[in-house]
Amino acid sequence: MNKKRLLILHPIGKWIGGGETGLFDLLKNLNTEKYTFHVVLPHKGPVTEMLFKLGVPFSIIHIRRWHSIETKLLLPILIIKLAITFLKYRPNIVFCNSHDVVPFGIILNKIFKTPVVSFIGVELPKEKVKKYMLHLSQAVIVKTDWQKKQVEEFKPDNIFNLKDGFDIYDIHLAKNNFFKSKLVDKLKLEPKSTIFLMAGRFEDVKNFELAVNAFKHLKDKNAFLLIVGAKFDNSKYEKNIIELIRKLDLEDKIKILPFSKLEEYFLGCDVFLQTSKSEGLPRTVIEAMIYGKPLILSDIEPHKEILKNAKGFLVSTNNPEELANKMKMFINNNKLISEYGCQNREVAKEHYDIKNYVREVEKIFESLI
C-alpha cells in the first residue's frame, strides 16, 4: 500500500505551547502505515528539536505573520521555496496547523491543485484575507461549537468540530499526597495549603492580573497561587504582573515560575484556574481535567462549552472579588476538590481521547485524497 504524504505548515518554531503540543500528539498518533509527514516551520528551536526526536523531517521557511511587511516583501521568495519543497515531497494533502499559515497553503493549492485542510486552534482571524483563504480550504477543523458557528458565516460546508485529543491513559492520577508534599517542600509553602495553578504564556490575553487582584480578597494564609510560563525576558506584560504582585505585597502567596513541563504542577496542585479573555479550546484546561482537577474558568465561550460537562465555576473576566469567592469554595474543602476532580477525569476520558480525534482527522484526509 502506497503511503499518503502530508505537508504540514506550522507558524512557530521558537517555543512549545498548546498548538505545538497538539501537533506532536497528532504526529505521534497518525497511522504511520498509511501516512508520512514533512513539516515546514519558520524557525529552528524547541519545536524542531522535538520533531527531530520524533523522527519527523522538516524544512525552515519563514511562513509567519502573513500580514506583516516583512512577509509581503519576502513573499515571492517564500513561494519559490515552498514550491521547491512541495515538488521534492509531492504531498497528497497540505495541512495548515494555524490560520496564520493558511494563505501559504492556498497558494500551493492554486499552483499544484492539492487539497488543503486548515486547522483553527485559537480565536478566528480578523483579517479578511485569512477568512477568504479559509473559505478556499477544502476542509476546516475547529475545536469548539462557537468557532464552527463563526466559520459558517464565510464557509458553508466541510467544517469539522473535533475536540482536541490527548494521550489520556499515559497520565495517571496521584493516589496520595506525595506529589503535593513534594511541591510544597520545593516552593516552601504551608504544609496544609490549597494550591491554585495557572499556566500559559505571559501575554495580555491570559489576564493573569485578575487572579493576582483576587488574592487581595483572600484572607486564608494557606491559599497559594502558582503561575507557570514566565520567560523572565523583561517583556512588558511579565514585568507588569511581577510588579503588581510586589505592589500588593503578595510575593509570599503568589509564585511566578519559569516555562517548563507542567506534570509536577498538575500532580501537586488542587485547583486549576484560567482567566483568559479569549481562547480556542485551551489544552491546559483539558490537561487539568485529565489530571483530575476542578476548574475555575473565565466566562468566555470555549470555557462555557467545557463546563457543560466538566465540574467547576465560571467567573467574569474583570471581577477579582467574584473570583476570590469561588476560590474560597475550594480552600481546605478536600471533599469538593476530590468530587469535582474525579468527575473531570471521567469527562476527559469520554470527550478528549487522542485516538478518537486522530481517527476523525484521518477520515477527513481520506475523503479528500
Backbone hydrogen bonds, N-H to C=O, Kabsch-Sander energy under -0.5 kcal/mol:
donor,donor_aa,acceptor,acceptor_aa,energy
4,K,34,K,-3.4
6,L,36,T,-2.5
7,L,93,I,-2.6
8,I,6,L,-0.7
8,I,38,H,-2.9
9,L,7,L,-0.5
9,L,95,F,-2.6
10,H,8,I,-0.5
10,H,40,V,-2.8
17,G,15,W,-0.6
21,T,17,G,-2.4
22,G,18,G,-2.4
23,L,19,G,-1.8
24,F,20,E,-2.5
25,D,21,T,-2.4
26,L,22,G,-2.1
27,L,23,L,-2.6
28,K,24,F,-2.5
29,N,25,D,-1.1
29,N,26,L,-0.6
30,L,26,L,-1.8
32,T,30,L,-0.8
34,K,31,N,-1.6
35,Y,31,N,-2.0
36,T,4,K,-2.3
38,H,6,L,-1.8
39,V,57,P,-2.2
40,V,8,I,-3.2
41,L,59,S,-2.2
47,V,13,G,-1.6
48,T,13,G,-0.5
49,E,45,G,-2.2
50,M,46,P,-1.9
51,L,47,V,-2.4
52,F,48,T,-2.3
53,K,49,E,-1.9
54,L,50,M,-2.2
55,G,51,L,-0.6
55,G,52,F,-0.9
56,V,51,L,-2.8
59,S,39,V,-2.4
61,I,41,L,-1.7
61,I,59,S,-0.7
63,I,61,I,-3.0
64,R,62,H,-1.3
68,S,65,R,-2.1
72,K,68,S,-1.9
73,L,69,I,-2.4
74,L,70,E,-2.0
75,L,71,T,-0.9
77,I,74,L,-0.6
78,L,74,L,-2.6
79,I,75,L,-2.7
80,I,76,P,-1.9
81,K,77,I,-2.5
82,L,78,L,-2.7
83,A,79,I,-2.6
84,I,80,I,-2.3
85,T,81,K,-2.3
86,F,82,L,-2.8
87,L,83,A,-2.6
88,K,84,I,-1.8
89,Y,85,T,-2.0
90,R,86,F,-3.7
92,N,5,R,-2.5
93,I,5,R,-1.6
94,V,115,P,-2.5
95,F,7,L,-2.7
95,F,93,I,-0.6
96,C,94,V,-0.6
96,C,117,V,-2.8
97,N,9,L,-2.9
97,N,95,F,-0.7
101,V,98,S,-1.2
102,V,98,S,-0.5
102,V,99,H,-0.6
104,F,101,V,-0.6
105,G,101,V,-1.6
106,I,102,V,-2.5
107,I,103,P,-1.9
108,L,104,F,-1.9
109,N,105,G,-2.0
110,K,106,I,-2.4
111,I,107,I,-1.7
112,F,108,L,-3.2
113,K,109,N,-2.4
117,V,94,V,-2.7
118,S,116,V,-0.5
118,S,139,A,-2.7
119,F,96,C,-2.7
120,I,141,I,-2.7
121,G,119,F,-0.7
131,K,127,E,-1.7
132,Y,128,K,-2.5
133,M,129,V,-2.2
134,L,130,K,-2.5
135,H,131,K,-2.1
136,L,132,Y,-1.3
137,S,133,M,-0.7
137,S,134,L,-1.0
138,Q,116,V,-1.3
139,A,116,V,-1.4
140,V,158,N,-2.4
141,I,118,S,-3.4
142,V,140,V,-0.5
142,V,160,F,-2.9
148,K,144,T,-1.8
149,K,145,D,-2.2
150,Q,146,W,-1.7
151,V,147,Q,-2.6
152,E,148,K,-2.3
153,E,150,Q,-1.0
154,F,151,V,-1.9
155,K,151,V,-1.9
160,F,140,V,-2.9
161,N,159,I,-0.5
162,L,142,V,-2.5
162,L,160,F,-1.0
163,K,161,N,-0.5
166,F,352,Y,-1.7
168,I,166,F,-2.2
170,D,167,D,-1.5
171,I,168,I,-1.7
172,H,170,D,-0.5
181,S,177,N,-2.8
182,K,178,F,-2.2
183,L,179,F,-2.0
184,V,180,K,-2.9
185,D,181,S,-2.3
186,K,182,K,-2.2
187,L,183,L,-2.3
188,K,184,V,-0.8
189,L,184,V,-2.2
193,S,190,E,-1.3
194,T,222,N,-3.1
195,I,193,S,-0.6
196,F,194,T,-0.6
196,F,224,F,-3.0
197,L,271,V,-2.5
198,M,226,L,-2.8
200,G,228,V,-2.2
202,F,229,G,-0.5
203,E,201,R,-1.7
206,K,203,E,-2.0
207,N,204,D,-1.4
210,L,207,N,-1.5
211,A,207,N,-0.6
211,A,208,F,-0.6
212,V,208,F,-1.9
213,N,209,E,-2.7
214,A,210,L,-1.7
215,F,211,A,-1.3
215,F,212,V,-0.5
216,K,213,N,-1.3
217,H,214,A,-1.6
218,L,215,F,-0.8
219,K,217,H,-0.6
223,A,220,D,-1.3
224,F,194,T,-2.4
225,L,253,K,-2.6
226,L,196,F,-2.7
227,I,255,K,-2.7
228,V,198,M,-2.5
228,V,226,L,-0.6
229,G,257,L,-2.0
230,A,257,L,-2.2
239,K,235,S,-2.5
240,N,236,K,-2.2
241,I,237,Y,-2.1
242,I,238,E,-2.3
243,E,239,K,-2.4
244,L,240,N,-2.2
245,I,241,I,-2.1
246,R,242,I,-1.8
247,K,243,E,-2.9
248,L,244,L,-2.1
249,D,246,R,-1.4
250,L,245,I,-2.6
253,K,250,L,-1.4
254,I,250,L,-2.4
255,K,225,L,-2.8
256,I,254,I,-0.5
257,L,227,I,-2.9
257,L,255,K,-0.6
259,F,230,A,-2.2
265,Y,262,L,-0.6
266,F,262,L,-2.8
267,L,263,E,-2.6
268,G,264,E,-1.4
269,C,265,Y,-2.0
270,D,195,I,-2.7
271,V,195,I,-1.8
272,F,294,P,-2.5
273,L,197,L,-3.0
274,Q,296,I,-2.5
277,K,205,V,-3.1
278,S,205,V,-0.6
281,L,121,G,-1.0
286,I,282,P,-1.5
287,E,283,R,-2.8
288,A,284,T,-2.3
289,M,285,V,-1.8
290,I,286,I,-2.3
291,Y,287,E,-2.2
292,G,289,M,-1.7
293,K,288,A,-1.9
295,L,311,K,-1.2
296,I,272,F,-2.0
297,L,313,F,-3.1
298,S,274,Q,-1.7
299,D,315,V,-2.5
300,I,298,S,-2.1
304,K,300,I,-2.4
305,E,301,E,-2.1
306,I,302,P,-1.9
307,L,303,H,-2.3
308,K,305,E,-1.0
309,N,306,I,-1.4
310,A,306,I,-2.3
313,F,295,L,-1.9
315,V,297,L,-2.1
319,N,316,S,-0.7
323,L,319,N,-1.8
324,A,320,P,-2.5
325,N,321,E,-2.0
326,K,322,E,-1.7
327,M,323,L,-2.3
328,K,324,A,-2.1
329,M,325,N,-0.9
330,F,326,K,-0.5
330,F,327,M,-1.5
331,I,327,M,-1.3
333,N,330,F,-2.4
334,N,332,N,-0.6
337,I,333,N,-2.1
338,S,334,N,-2.5
339,E,335,K,-2.5
340,Y,336,L,-2.6
341,G,337,I,-2.2
342,C,338,S,-2.6
343,Q,339,E,-1.7
344,N,340,Y,-2.1
345,R,341,G,-1.9
346,E,342,C,-1.6
347,V,343,Q,-2.3
348,A,344,N,-2.4
349,K,345,R,-2.0
350,E,346,E,-1.7
351,H,347,V,-2.4
352,Y,348,A,-2.5
354,I,166,F,-2.6
356,N,353,D,-0.5
357,Y,353,D,-1.7
358,V,354,I,-2.9
359,R,355,K,-2.0
360,E,356,N,-1.7
361,V,357,Y,-2.1
362,E,358,V,-2.7
363,K,359,R,-1.5
364,I,360,E,-1.6
365,F,361,V,-2.2
366,E,362,E,-2.7
367,S,363,K,-1.8
368,L,364,I,-0.8
368,L,365,F,-1.2
369,I,365,F,-1.2
